Amino acid sequence: MATHDLVTLTLACAVGTGLGAVFFGGLWWTIRQGVSSRQPALWFFGSLVLRMSIALAGFYAVAGARWERLAVCLLGFVTARLGVTWLTRPRGEGHTRPAQEVYPAP
């Protein structure tokens, strides 16, 4: 593998990570705004269209008809999902609910 190819794949991974951060960070932000909105369907639908448009345009631009670039870009995208999930998780004991007891039906 040539050095040029390695640099190109590294950039594709970085762009995929950025796309994933925008996509999943935008999803997190949308959920926070949408649940308290008077028109949550508008928030969720508008966000979905915008996030999908950005992600698909980014994938198309990065791939350039090369499956290797697309695969590495998707790897970065999934990695960003893990990162956003980790960064936005609830912290502390006050955010978890204790398990509820289940009683059989009478």
Secondary structure as GFF3:
##gff-version 3
##sequence-region A 1 106
A	DSSP	alpha_helix	3	34	.	.	.	ID=ss1
A	DSSP	alpha_helix	40	63	.	.	.	ID=ss2
A	DSSP	alpha_helix	67	87	.	.	.	ID=ss3
A	DSSP	three_ten_helix	93	95	.	.	.	ID=ss4
###
